């Protein structure tokens, strides 16, 4: 169980770092005009891997139900953002414009889950879902 929780935590932080890197890659393309979109797109599709590992390890690590629900929500937002909206550029450009907005949601959910996973690891024992505060630290 501890190995699964450790893997979950590591891949949650990897996902957060990946989203931050995605923003940099987009900036290198749009603002700096230095890189092609392929760097951004390639990393974007790679970010599904940490999420898949998180989905598996959250059950093996017996994470609290709230974290499981938030992980599924993160996965669904990611799929909508990376594999649905981005392909609507021509047919529904206004919907496609939500692609970067959902990146903010990906970042916020990923960061919240990484903090909560870190709190679980620091506690060294299973915490009930009600003991995790929204900021990811253990409560009383």
ZASEKE-672975 format. One line per field, with one value per residue: x, y, z of N, C-alpha, C, O, CB in turn; residue in one letter. Coordinates in nm, 2 decimals. Atoms other than C-alpha are relative to their C-alpha. Glycine has a CB too. Layout:
<pts>
n_c1: X/... .
n_c2: Y/... .
n_c3: Z/... .
ca_c1: X/... .
ca_c2: Y/... .
ca_c3: Z/... .
c_c1: X/... .
c_c2: Y/... .
c_c3: Z/... .
o_c1: X/... .
o_c2: Y/... .
o_c3: Z/... .
cb_c1: X/... .
cb_c2: Y/... .
cb_c3: Z/... .
r: a/... .
</pts>
This chain:
<pts>
n_c1: 0.08/-0.08/-0.06/0.10/0.02/-0.12/0.01/0.11/-0.05/-0.10/0.06/0.08/-0.10/-0.05/0.10/0.00/-0.12/0.03/0.09/-0.08/-0.09/0.08/0.02/-0.13/-0.01/0.09/-0.06/-0.11/0.06/0.09/-0.06/-0.13/-0.01/-0.13/0.02/0.13/0.11/-0.02/-0.05/0.11/0.10/-0.06/0.00/0.14/0.05/-0.08/0.05/0.10/-0.06/0.00/0.14/0.04/-0.07/0.07/0.13/-0.02/-0.06/0.09/0.07/-0.10/-0.04/0.12/0.02/0.13/0.10/-0.01/-0.11/0.04/0.09/-0.08/-0.09/0.08/0.03/-0.12/-0.01/0.10/-0.03/-0.11/0.05/0.08/-0.09/-0.11/0.04/0.13/0.01/-0.11/0.03/0.12/-0.05/0.06/0.14/0.05/-0.11/0.03/-0.02/-0.14/-0.07/-0.01/-0.12/-0.09/0.07/0.00/-0.14/0.00/0.07/-0.10/-0.10/0.05/0.04/-0.13/-0.07/0.07/-0.02/-0.14/-0.01/0.07/-0.08/-0.12/0.05/0.02/-0.13/-0.06/0.08/-0.05/0.11/0.11/0.09/0.13/0.03/0.04/-0.12/-0.07/0.06/-0.01/-0.13/-0.09/-0.07/0.08/0.08/0.01 .
n_c2: -0.12/-0.12/-0.02/-0.05/-0.14/-0.07/-0.01/-0.10/-0.13/-0.04/-0.03/-0.12/-0.11/0.00/-0.06/-0.15/-0.06/0.01/-0.11/-0.13/0.01/-0.02/-0.15/-0.05/0.04/-0.08/-0.13/0.00/0.01/-0.11/-0.13/-0.01/0.04/0.07/0.14/0.04/0.06/0.15/0.02/-0.01/0.11/0.12/0.01/0.01/0.13/0.08/-0.02/0.10/0.11/-0.02/0.01/0.14/0.06/-0.05/0.07/0.14/0.00/-0.05/0.11/0.09/-0.07/-0.02/-0.15/-0.04/-0.01/-0.14/-0.01/0.08/-0.08/-0.11/0.06/0.03/-0.13/-0.05/0.08/-0.04/-0.13/0.02/0.06/-0.10/-0.11/0.05/0.09/-0.03/-0.14/-0.05/0.05/-0.07/-0.13/-0.04/0.02/-0.07/-0.07/-0.06/0.11/0.03/-0.10/0.04/0.08/-0.05/-0.02/0.13/0.02/-0.06/0.10/0.11/-0.04/-0.01/0.13/0.07/-0.06/0.04/0.14/0.02/-0.04/0.10/0.13/-0.03/0.00/0.14/0.07/-0.06/0.05/0.13/0.09/-0.04/-0.11/0.00/-0.11/-0.12/-0.06/-0.08/-0.13/-0.04/-0.04/0.12/0.03/0.08/-0.08/0.06 .
n_c3: 0.00/0.00/0.13/0.09/-0.04/0.04/0.15/0.03/-0.03/0.10/0.13/-0.01/0.01/0.14/0.08/-0.03/0.07/0.14/0.04/0.00/0.12/0.12/0.01/0.06/0.15/0.07/0.01/0.10/0.14/0.03/-0.04/0.05/0.14/0.01/0.02/0.06/-0.09/-0.03/-0.13/-0.09/0.03/-0.04/-0.15/-0.04/0.01/-0.10/-0.14/-0.03/-0.07/-0.15/-0.04/0.00/-0.11/-0.12/-0.01/-0.05/-0.13/-0.10/-0.05/-0.07/-0.12/-0.08/-0.03/-0.04/0.11/0.06/0.10/0.12/0.08/0.06/0.10/0.12/0.05/0.07/0.13/0.10/0.05/0.09/0.13/0.07/0.05/0.10/0.11/0.06/0.04/0.09/0.13/0.05/0.04/0.12/-0.01/-0.11/-0.05/-0.14/-0.09/0.00/-0.08/-0.14/-0.02/-0.10/-0.12/-0.07/-0.05/-0.14/-0.08/-0.02/-0.10/-0.13/-0.05/-0.02/-0.12/-0.12/-0.03/-0.04/-0.14/-0.09/0.00/-0.08/-0.14/-0.04/-0.02/-0.12/-0.12/-0.02/-0.02/0.08/-0.05/0.05/0.10/-0.07/-0.07/0.09/0.03/0.15/0.03/0.01/-0.13/-0.09/-0.10/-0.13 .
ca_c1: 0.00/0.28/0.45/0.13/0.08/0.43/0.39/0.06/0.23/0.53/0.31/0.08/0.38/0.51/0.17/0.18/0.53/0.42/0.13/0.37/0.61/0.32/0.25/0.62/0.61/0.30/0.48/0.78/0.55/0.30/0.50/0.86/0.79/1.08/0.93/0.67/0.34/0.47/0.66/0.35/0.12/0.37/0.41/0.03/-0.04/0.24/0.07/-0.20/0.05/0.10/-0.28/-0.33/-0.07/-0.25/-0.58/-0.43/-0.23/-0.51/-0.70/-0.39/-0.30/-0.65/-0.67/-0.96/-1.28/-1.25/-0.91/-1.04/-1.32/-1.09/-0.85/-1.13/-1.24/-0.89/-0.87/-1.20/-1.10/-0.77/-0.94/-1.19/-0.91/-0.64/-0.84/-1.18/-1.17/-0.84/-0.98/-1.28/-1.07/-1.24/-1.59/-1.64/-1.37/-1.54/-1.55/-1.19/-1.09/-1.16/-0.85/-0.62/-0.89/-0.91/-0.53/-0.58/-0.83/-0.58/-0.32/-0.54/-0.68/-0.33/-0.18/-0.45/-0.41/-0.03/-0.06/-0.31/-0.09/0.21/0.00/-0.09/0.27/0.38/0.11/0.25/-0.09/-0.42/-0.63/-1.00/-1.14/-1.28/-0.93/-0.80/-0.86/-0.90/-0.55/-0.41/-0.29/-0.40/-0.67/-0.75 .
ca_c2: 0.00/0.24/0.18/0.25/0.57/0.68/0.61/0.81/1.10/1.10/1.08/1.35/1.58/1.47/1.56/1.91/1.97/1.85/2.10/2.38/2.26/2.26/2.63/2.70/2.51/2.70/3.02/2.92/2.86/3.15/3.43/3.35/3.20/2.96/2.61/2.42/2.30/1.94/1.99/2.10/1.84/1.56/1.64/1.69/1.34/1.20/1.35/1.09/0.83/0.98/1.00/0.64/0.54/0.76/0.58/0.24/0.33/0.52/0.19/-0.02/0.25/0.26/0.64/0.82/0.83/1.21/1.17/0.89/1.11/1.40/1.18/1.06/1.42/1.52/1.24/1.34/1.70/1.60/1.38/1.66/1.92/1.71/1.47/1.64/2.02/2.07/1.88/2.12/2.41/2.42/2.29/2.46/2.72/2.88/2.54/2.47/2.80/2.63/2.42/2.65/2.72/2.35/2.35/2.57/2.32/2.04/2.23/2.31/1.96/1.81/2.04/1.97/1.59/1.61/1.81/1.56/1.26/1.43/1.48/1.12/1.01/1.25/1.12/0.77/0.62/0.61/0.93/0.93/1.15/1.40/1.45/1.60/1.97/2.14/2.27/1.92/1.92/1.69/1.83/1.76 .
ca_c3: 0.00/0.08/-0.25/-0.44/-0.24/-0.31/-0.68/-0.68/-0.51/-0.75/-1.06/-0.93/-0.89/-1.23/-1.38/-1.22/-1.35/-1.69/-1.70/-1.61/-1.88/-2.13/-2.05/-2.12/-2.45/-2.55/-2.47/-2.67/-2.97/-2.94/-2.76/-2.85/-3.19/-3.14/-3.14/-3.34/-3.19/-3.20/-2.88/-2.70/-2.86/-2.79/-2.42/-2.39/-2.50/-2.28/-1.97/-2.00/-1.87/-1.52/-1.50/-1.59/-1.33/-1.07/-1.15/-1.09/-0.78/-0.61/-0.58/-0.49/-0.23/-0.09/-0.11/0.04/-0.17/-0.22/-0.38/-0.60/-0.72/-0.78/-0.97/-1.20/-1.24/-1.34/-1.59/-1.75/-1.77/-1.92/-2.19/-2.27/-2.30/-2.48/-2.69/-2.76/-2.75/-2.93/-3.23/-3.26/-3.38/-3.72/-3.64/-3.31/-3.25/-2.94/-2.77/-2.87/-2.70/-2.37/-2.42/-2.23/-1.97/-1.89/-1.86/-1.55/-1.42/-1.48/-1.29/-1.00/-0.96/-1.01/-0.75/-0.50/-0.54/-0.52/-0.19/-0.05/-0.15/0.01/0.33/0.33/0.30/0.57/0.81/0.76/0.82/0.64/0.69/0.67/0.38/0.63/0.78/0.46/0.43/0.08/0.11/0.13/0.49/0.76/0.99/1.35 .
c_c1: 0.09/0.07/-0.10/-0.03/0.11/0.00/-0.11/0.06/0.10/-0.06/-0.09/0.09/0.05/-0.11/0.00/0.12/-0.02/-0.09/0.08/0.09/-0.08/-0.03/0.13/0.01/-0.10/0.05/0.11/-0.05/-0.07/0.08/0.14/0.02/0.12/-0.02/-0.13/-0.10/0.03/0.05/-0.11/-0.10/0.06/0.00/-0.14/-0.05/0.08/-0.06/-0.12/0.06/0.01/-0.14/-0.05/0.07/-0.07/-0.13/0.02/0.05/-0.09/-0.09/0.09/0.04/-0.11/-0.01/-0.14/-0.09/0.00/0.11/-0.03/-0.09/0.07/0.09/-0.08/-0.04/0.12/0.02/-0.10/0.02/0.11/-0.04/-0.08/0.09/0.09/-0.05/-0.14/0.01/0.10/-0.03/-0.13/0.03/-0.08/-0.16/-0.07/0.11/-0.02/0.02/0.15/0.08/0.00/0.12/0.10/-0.07/0.00/0.14/0.01/-0.07/0.09/0.10/-0.05/-0.04/0.13/0.07/-0.07/0.02/0.14/0.02/-0.06/0.08/0.12/-0.04/-0.02/0.13/0.07/-0.06/0.05/-0.11/-0.12/-0.08/-0.14/-0.02/-0.03/0.12/0.09/-0.07/0.02/0.14/0.10/0.07/-0.09/-0.07/0.00/-0.10 .
c_c2: 0.13/0.03/0.06/0.15/0.09/0.02/0.11/0.14/0.05/0.03/0.12/0.12/0.01/0.06/0.15/0.06/-0.01/0.11/0.13/0.00/0.03/0.15/0.06/-0.03/0.08/0.14/0.01/0.00/0.14/0.14/0.01/-0.03/-0.08/-0.15/-0.03/-0.05/-0.14/-0.02/0.00/-0.11/-0.14/-0.02/-0.01/-0.14/-0.09/0.02/-0.09/-0.12/0.02/-0.02/-0.14/-0.07/0.04/-0.08/-0.14/0.00/0.06/-0.11/-0.10/0.06/0.03/0.14/0.03/0.02/0.14/0.01/-0.09/0.08/0.11/-0.04/-0.03/0.13/0.06/-0.07/0.04/0.14/0.00/-0.05/0.11/0.11/-0.05/-0.08/0.03/0.15/0.05/-0.04/0.07/0.14/0.05/0.00/0.08/0.08/0.06/-0.11/-0.03/0.11/-0.03/-0.09/0.06/0.03/-0.13/-0.04/0.05/-0.09/-0.12/0.03/0.01/-0.13/-0.08/0.04/-0.04/-0.15/-0.03/0.04/-0.10/-0.13/0.02/0.00/-0.14/-0.07/0.05/-0.06/-0.14/-0.10/0.04/0.11/-0.02/0.12/0.13/0.07/0.08/0.13/0.03/0.04/-0.11/-0.04/-0.08/0.09/-0.07/-0.11 .
c_c3: 0.00/-0.13/-0.10/0.04/-0.04/-0.15/-0.04/0.02/-0.11/-0.13/0.00/-0.01/-0.14/-0.10/0.01/-0.07/-0.15/-0.05/-0.01/-0.12/-0.13/-0.02/-0.06/-0.15/-0.08/-0.02/-0.10/-0.14/-0.03/0.03/-0.06/-0.15/-0.03/-0.03/-0.07/0.10/0.04/0.14/0.10/-0.01/0.06/0.15/0.05/0.00/0.10/0.14/0.03/0.08/0.15/0.05/0.01/0.12/0.13/0.02/0.05/0.15/0.11/0.06/0.08/0.14/0.10/0.05/0.04/-0.12/-0.07/-0.10/-0.12/-0.09/-0.07/-0.11/-0.13/-0.07/-0.08/-0.13/-0.10/-0.05/-0.10/-0.14/-0.08/-0.06/-0.11/-0.11/-0.06/-0.05/-0.10/-0.15/-0.06/-0.05/-0.12/0.01/0.11/0.07/0.14/0.10/0.01/0.08/0.15/0.03/0.10/0.14/0.08/0.05/0.14/0.09/0.03/0.10/0.14/0.06/0.03/0.12/0.13/0.03/0.04/0.15/0.09/0.01/0.08/0.15/0.05/0.03/0.12/0.13/0.03/0.04/-0.08/0.07/-0.06/-0.10/0.07/0.07/-0.10/-0.03/-0.15/-0.03/0.00/0.12/0.09/0.10/0.13/0.01 .
o_c1: 0.06/0.09/-0.06/-0.04/0.10/0.03/-0.08/0.04/0.10/-0.02/-0.11/0.05/0.08/-0.07/-0.01/0.10/0.02/-0.07/0.06/0.11/-0.03/-0.03/0.12/0.05/-0.06/0.04/0.13/0.02/-0.05/0.08/0.17/0.11/0.17/0.06/-0.22/-0.06/-0.03/0.02/-0.12/-0.14/-0.01/-0.04/-0.17/-0.12/0.02/-0.04/-0.15/-0.01/-0.03/-0.16/-0.11/0.00/-0.08/-0.17/-0.06/0.00/-0.07/-0.12/0.06/0.07/-0.09/-0.03/-0.23/-0.05/-0.01/0.10/0.01/-0.07/0.04/0.12/-0.03/-0.05/0.10/0.05/-0.07/0.00/0.11/0.00/-0.06/0.07/0.11/0.02/-0.18/0.00/0.07/0.01/-0.17/-0.05/-0.11/-0.22/-0.18/0.15/0.07/0.07/0.20/0.19/0.08/0.14/0.13/0.00/0.03/0.15/0.08/-0.03/0.09/0.13/0.01/0.00/0.14/0.13/0.00/0.04/0.17/0.09/-0.01/0.09/0.16/0.03/0.01/0.15/0.13/0.00/0.05/-0.08/-0.13/-0.11/-0.15/0.05/0.01/0.11/0.18/-0.18/0.11/0.18/0.22/0.15/-0.21/-0.01/0.06/-0.12 .
o_c2: 0.22/0.14/0.15/0.23/0.20/0.13/0.19/0.22/0.16/0.13/0.18/0.22/0.12/0.14/0.23/0.17/0.08/0.16/0.21/0.11/0.09/0.20/0.15/0.06/0.12/0.20/0.11/0.04/0.20/0.23/0.12/0.01/-0.08/-0.21/0.05/-0.09/-0.19/-0.13/-0.08/-0.17/-0.21/-0.12/-0.08/-0.18/-0.19/-0.08/-0.10/-0.18/-0.07/-0.07/-0.18/-0.16/-0.04/-0.11/-0.19/-0.07/0.03/-0.11/-0.14/-0.01/0.09/0.17/-0.04/0.06/0.14/0.07/-0.05/0.08/0.14/0.02/0.00/0.14/0.11/-0.01/0.05/0.16/0.06/0.00/0.12/0.15/0.01/-0.08/-0.04/0.17/0.13/0.03/0.04/0.22/0.17/0.09/0.12/0.05/0.07/-0.08/-0.06/0.07/0.03/-0.12/-0.02/0.02/-0.13/-0.12/-0.01/-0.11/-0.17/-0.05/-0.05/-0.16/-0.15/-0.04/-0.08/-0.18/-0.11/-0.02/-0.14/-0.19/-0.07/-0.05/-0.17/-0.14/-0.03/-0.07/-0.18/-0.22/0.16/0.10/-0.06/0.22/0.23/0.18/0.15/0.13/-0.03/0.02/-0.09/-0.13/-0.07/0.19/-0.18/-0.17 .
o_c3: -0.07/-0.17/-0.18/-0.06/-0.08/-0.19/-0.13/-0.06/-0.15/-0.20/-0.10/-0.09/-0.20/-0.19/-0.09/-0.14/-0.22/-0.16/-0.10/-0.18/-0.22/-0.13/-0.15/-0.23/-0.19/-0.12/-0.17/-0.24/-0.13/-0.06/-0.12/-0.21/-0.14/-0.10/-0.08/0.21/0.13/0.20/0.19/0.09/0.12/0.21/0.15/0.09/0.15/0.22/0.15/0.16/0.22/0.16/0.10/0.18/0.22/0.13/0.13/0.23/0.23/0.18/0.19/0.23/0.20/0.16/0.00/-0.23/-0.19/-0.21/-0.23/-0.21/-0.19/-0.21/-0.24/-0.19/-0.19/-0.23/-0.22/-0.17/-0.20/-0.24/-0.20/-0.17/-0.21/-0.22/-0.15/-0.17/-0.19/-0.24/-0.17/-0.07/-0.13/-0.02/0.10/0.18/0.22/0.21/0.12/0.13/0.22/0.15/0.19/0.24/0.20/0.14/0.23/0.21/0.14/0.19/0.23/0.18/0.13/0.20/0.23/0.15/0.13/0.22/0.19/0.11/0.15/0.23/0.16/0.13/0.20/0.23/0.15/0.07/-0.12/0.19/-0.17/-0.08/0.02/0.11/-0.05/-0.08/-0.21/-0.15/-0.02/0.12/0.08/0.15/0.15/0.12 .
cb_c1: -0.09/0.11/0.05/-0.13/-0.03/0.13/-0.03/-0.12/0.06/0.10/-0.07/-0.07/0.11/0.03/-0.14/0.00/0.13/-0.06/-0.12/0.08/0.07/-0.14/-0.03/0.12/-0.03/-0.14/0.05/0.09/-0.10/-0.12/0.01/0.09/0.00/0.08/-0.01/0.03/-0.13/0.09/0.11/-0.08/-0.03/0.14/0.07/-0.08/0.02/0.15/-0.05/-0.07/0.15/0.06/-0.09/0.05/0.15/-0.02/-0.07/0.11/0.13/-0.10/-0.07/0.12/0.07/0.00/0.05/0.00/-0.14/0.01/0.13/-0.06/-0.12/0.07/0.07/-0.12/-0.05/0.13/-0.01/-0.14/0.03/0.11/-0.08/-0.10/0.08/0.10/-0.01/-0.11/0.01/0.13/-0.02/-0.10/0.14/0.04/-0.04/-0.08/0.04/-0.14/-0.08/0.06/-0.07/-0.13/0.07/0.06/-0.14/-0.06/0.10/-0.07/-0.14/0.07/0.06/-0.13/-0.09/0.08/0.01/-0.15/-0.03/0.09/-0.07/-0.14/0.04/0.06/-0.13/-0.08/0.09/0.00/-0.15/0.10/-0.04/-0.09/0.06/-0.11/-0.11/-0.11/0.08/0.03/0.07/-0.09/0.05/0.09/0.06/0.08/-0.15/-0.05 .
cb_c2: 0.00/-0.02/-0.14/-0.08/0.02/-0.08/-0.13/-0.03/0.00/-0.11/-0.13/0.00/-0.01/-0.14/-0.06/0.03/-0.08/-0.14/0.01/0.01/-0.13/-0.07/0.06/-0.06/-0.15/0.00/0.04/-0.13/-0.11/0.00/0.01/-0.08/0.12/0.01/-0.06/-0.11/0.02/-0.06/0.11/0.14/-0.01/-0.01/0.12/0.09/-0.06/0.05/0.15/-0.05/-0.01/0.13/0.08/-0.07/0.03/0.15/-0.01/-0.07/0.08/0.11/-0.08/-0.02/0.12/-0.10/0.08/0.13/-0.02/0.10/-0.05/-0.13/0.05/0.08/-0.12/-0.08/0.10/-0.01/-0.15/-0.01/0.10/-0.09/-0.12/0.06/0.05/-0.08/-0.14/-0.02/0.09/-0.06/-0.15/0.01/0.00/-0.09/-0.14/-0.09/0.11/0.06/-0.13/0.00/0.14/-0.07/-0.02/0.13/0.05/-0.11/0.06/0.14/-0.04/-0.04/0.14/0.09/-0.08/0.01/0.15/0.02/-0.08/0.08/0.14/-0.03/-0.04/0.14/0.09/-0.08/0.03/0.15/0.00/0.00/-0.01/-0.12/0.14/0.00/-0.04/-0.03/-0.11/-0.08/0.11/0.11/0.11/0.01/0.12/-0.11/0.02/0.11 .
cb_c3: 0.12/0.11/-0.06/0.02/0.15/0.05/-0.07/0.09/0.14/-0.01/-0.05/0.14/0.10/-0.05/0.04/0.15/0.04/-0.04/0.09/0.13/-0.01/0.02/0.13/0.08/-0.01/0.07/0.14/0.02/-0.01/0.09/0.15/0.08/-0.09/0.12/0.14/-0.11/-0.06/-0.11/0.04/-0.03/-0.15/-0.05/0.06/-0.09/-0.14/0.00/0.01/-0.12/-0.06/0.04/-0.09/-0.13/0.00/-0.01/-0.14/-0.08/0.00/-0.06/-0.11/-0.09/-0.03/0.12/-0.12/0.09/0.06/0.11/0.08/0.05/0.08/0.11/0.05/0.04/0.11/0.09/0.04/0.07/0.12/0.06/0.03/0.10/0.12/0.08/0.06/0.10/0.12/0.04/-0.01/0.12/-0.03/-0.12/0.01/0.10/-0.09/0.00/-0.04/-0.14/-0.02/0.04/-0.14/-0.05/-0.02/-0.09/-0.09/0.00/-0.06/-0.14/-0.04/0.00/-0.10/-0.12/-0.01/-0.02/-0.13/-0.09/0.02/-0.05/-0.15/-0.04/0.01/-0.11/-0.13/0.00/-0.03/0.11/0.16/-0.03/-0.03/0.11/-0.09/0.10/0.06/-0.13/0.09/-0.03/0.10/-0.11/0.06/0.07/-0.05/0.10 .
r: x/x/x/x/x/x/x/x/x/x/x/x/x/x/x/x/x/x/x/x/x/x/x/x/x/x/x/x/x/x/x/x/x/x/x/x/x/x/x/x/x/x/x/x/x/x/x/x/x/x/x/x/x/x/x/x/x/x/x/x/x/x/x/x/x/x/x/x/x/x/x/x/x/x/x/x/x/x/x/x/x/x/x/x/x/x/x/x/x/x/x/x/x/x/x/x/x/x/x/x/x/x/x/x/x/x/x/x/x/x/x/x/x/x/x/x/x/x/x/x/x/x/x/x/x/x/x/x/x/x/x/x/x/x/x/x/x/x/x/x .
</pts>
